[in-house]
Amino acid sequence: MIEIPLTQGQVALIDDEDFEIVSRYKWCARWSPCTNSFYAITNTPRILGKRKTLSMHRLIMNAQPGEQVDHINHNTLDNRKPELRLCTKSQNQHNVGKRQDNTSGFKGVTWHKRDQKWQARIMKSGKDKHLGNFDTPELAYEAYCRAAAELHGQFARVA
């Protein structure tokens, strides 16, 4: 494992075998408000007068247009191959944590005001799926966890 120093006091991790390709660029840390984390990025040399931003994890995984790269351990500066996997946009969305505005304390669980019950919901292929209404948030969360394992498989993240 090699540490690549970035700007803003950040450090990216890569496998030894990726040092040659990564060392061709000067890397910096960019904050992403979407994920509340840093990513290692660089600018490519000018081609026809245009520069392009390149993410370290995409370079290492040789991601093609339309492919996304998922950080399995959710550390966006850990760019070692065992911690990365190619995926679709939908699969990558399954692996996000609970929303910042979550009030139940559990991913996929909200309070249903009209019914005065805890409701479990999950997304699959861009569609919202109702999993039921429950007396406690814990019971709703159990239903969410079962559905996440069934629908999202290895990409399921329940916390």
Secondary structure, DSSP 8 states (H G I E B T S, - for coil): -EEEE-STT-EEEE-GGGHHHHTTS--EEEEETTTTEEEEEEE---BTTB--EEEHHHHHHT--TT-EEEETTS-TTB--GGGEEEE-HHHHHHT----TT-SSSSTTEEEETTTTEEEEEEEETTEEEEEEEESSHHHHHHHHHHHHHHHHGGG----
